Amino acid sequence: MARIFITGSGDGIGLLTAQRLIAEGHHVVMHARNDQRARETEAACPGAAAILVGDLTSFNETVALAEQAQAFLKKEGAGARYDAVIHNAGVYRGQDNAVCKDTKYPRLFVVNTLAPYILSVSMTDPLPRRLIYISSSVHNSGQRNFAEMPLKVTYPDSKLYVVTLAKAFARRWAKGLNISVSADPGWVPTKLGGKSAPDSIEDSVATYKTLIFGTGEAAGQNEDVSGKYFLKSQVTQAHAMTDDKALQDELIAKLAELSGVPMVDVERGREINVST
């Protein structure tokens, strides 16, 4: 059975996916932003392997969440590894100008872009087999604007950066990962998407499961799948900008600078110099 960690799994697609996976006998580590949400998540998913608590709008709590996720593996025993980590948590417009608890960074940027980076580079011992980053079709209208990051990052910008991150990790961690991919879950009727959203949440869950288990168009070796962008379980063309290696490295460097958490060369055990 697979071991899977899903951020933002207290409701929406994350919750439904967790419920389906648990029903199939998989070990699902869930995430809630506070103790109250954790109790609600436990009631909705009594079979979860663990429910970790951490508010992704807080830099300190995000770092602590990564530590909890790694500590869970140690309890599982020698050689334990996440088969997949899904960076599912996200916030939408309306929170662009809200400020994080322990920084002056906008909450939308921190939850959608900085938190997935911090969790990824803090959970490398060992690397998960699959890293899955949840983006959106609106990433196509996102802009590269590192000069004003983090103060001016729109929702489309944040989702452009997430696709770019997935491709950067696919390239930089190629020998340690099976795949690093991103996906558009569609515009579905969740708290984030709204009741009138036209797409099917079942398609979203199917996409998540395709990427977790490497089936369909997600089947194959690292070089065949890693770095790809998926919609409705199929490979789809992402914005061409996300393939720019210089952009990928510039983004990694900027996020490392803002967070103080460097990306590590998992083979050599040292920080990666993204200028080379």
Secondary structure, 3 states (H helix, E strand, C coil): CCEEEECCCCCHHHHHHHHHHHHCCCEEEEEECCHHHHHHHHHHCCCCCEEEECCCCCHHHHHHHHHHHHHHHHHHCCCCCCCEEEECCCCCCCCCCCECCCCCCEHHHHHHHHHHHHHHHHCCCCCCCEEEEECCHHHHHCCCCHHHCCCCCCHHHHHHHHHHHHHHHHHHCCCCCCEEEEEECCCCCCCCCCCCCCCCHHHHHHHHHHHHHCCHHHCCCHHHHCCCEEECCEEECCCHHHHCHHHHHHHHHHHHHHHCCCCEECCCCEECCCCC
